Amino acid sequence: MTRLVLLGSGHAHLFVLEGVARGAFAGTDVTLVAPVRYQAYSGMVPGMIAGVYGVEQLSFDLTAIAGGAGARCVSGTGHRIRADAARIELADGSPIEYDVLSVATGSTVRGIERPGVAEYALQVKPIERAAEIAPALAAVVRAGEEPSVVVVGGGAAGIELACAARARLRLLAGAGIGAVTLLEAAPRLLGGRLPLAERVACRALARNRVTLRTGAEVASASATSVRLTDGTELPAHVLIWATGPASTDLLRTSGMALDPQGFLAVDDRLRSVSHPAVFAAGDAATPARWPDTPKSGVYAVREGPVLCANLAAACRSAEPPEMYRPQPRSLALLNTGDGRAILSYGPLATSGRWAMALKDRIDRRFVRRFKRLESGER
């Protein structure tokens, strides 16, 4: 039997497991290697932190999904991909050999090498780390502190998490308690590429009493504060690190072709440009023809069906049939933690409760689609 290994619990692999359940991988021995049993859907994580959703509403039981599909689930984290030997090595030292490999291991965040950041900051990538944020906020409130929360990163994730932290503080201690500050090293939010969305986001931050500081780069962090490069020190009982995606040692040491930032370079079939038995999707991959494809869940989800079809073909020793072409613009919906959401599409942007209702409907539909696989539905 062809040995297919799915390394990582990225959203694109949910589509592959769905394909396994439907019989698209007959004659294939499928193994999922996942660092956690319960994987959160990234689109609803800010809502979880804000207190809108319970953990169980946005989590997939990967062991149940894999088992129901007829695949094997191995609990573990990839330590080394030895692409020339068609083998991966897990963190515990155990090896797994493959005929076809799919990588959806996500990314980490930029800047964690700065003094104190890796030790004291709560990271949002990989996504399972975000589950630490709400308990950290609760612990500060229980300790009787006047909570001071600092979120670093002025992209979509940073905006959502700053608003979510404010919403959680309202639940824990009431309106007006604590300070939430959003720091962005650049002069503009959202990379300066979406001026209207930036204006809408600034209004949402102000409405939620989140202090915004642009041109503010963090030099170091401690248990109770952050120091900026200009020497300013800000209190930070809870520090949330939501900067842009960064590659991991797993990818950089794989021996496969990489993009300049260290992510796996893939062709328009989501196949490694250097090792045709390896496919990749989500944050771990950069399409060589479209190197500026954003590393966000919206794009990973679009890659999922293409990845599934092409992996199924590769396991039959057939040419992958589906071409991935990233959409030129995407619908973005950012939860602002106050019953509203920001909607942006290309240069357009607005906000309102209707936008949050739309986001909630889309997110719940996605979760329902794959949670049903936990019971063996196909």
ZITAVEN-V362151 format. One line per field, one symbol per residue. ss: DSSP state (A for helix, B for strand, O for the rest). psi: psi as a letter, one per 30 degrees, with the letter a starting at -180 (. if undefined). A space follows every 50 residues. Layout:
ss = ???
psi = ???
This chain:
ss = OBBBBBBOOOAAAAAAAAAAAOOOOOOBBBBBBBOOOBBBOAAAAAAAAA OOOOAAAOBBBAAAAAAAAOOBBBBOOBBBBBAAAOBBBBOOOOBBBOOB BBBOOOOBBOOOOOOOAAAAOBBOOOAAAAAAAAAAAAAAAAOOOOOBBB BBOOOAAAAAAAAAAAAAAAAAAOOOOOBBBBBBOOOOAAAAOOAAAAAA AAAAAAAOOBBBBBOOOBBBBOOOBBBBOOOOBBBOOBBBBOOOBBOOAA AAOOOOOBOOOOOBBBOOOOBBOOOOOBBBOAAABBBAAAOOOOOOAAAA AAAAAAAAAAAAAAAOOOOOOOOOOOOOOOBBBBBOOOOOBBBBBOOBBB BBAAAAAAAAAAAAAAAAAAAAAAAOOO
psi = kkjkkjjlhleffeeeeeeeeggfhkgkjkkkjkflejkkjefgeeeeef gekleffgkkjeeeeeeffglkkkjlkkekjiefghklklfgfklkllek kkjigalalkgffkkfeeefkjlfklffffffeeeeeeeeeefgljkjkk kkjgaeeeeeeeeeeeeeeeeeflkfklkkkkkkelfllhggfieeeeee eeeeeeeghkkkjlgjkkellafglkklfgfkkkkjekkkjhalklllee efgfglkllffglkklagggkkffjfgklllaffkjkefifgkkileeee effeeeeeeeeeeefgglkkfkkkjkkfllkkjkkggggllkkkjbfkka lleeeeeeeeeeeeeeeeefffffggl.
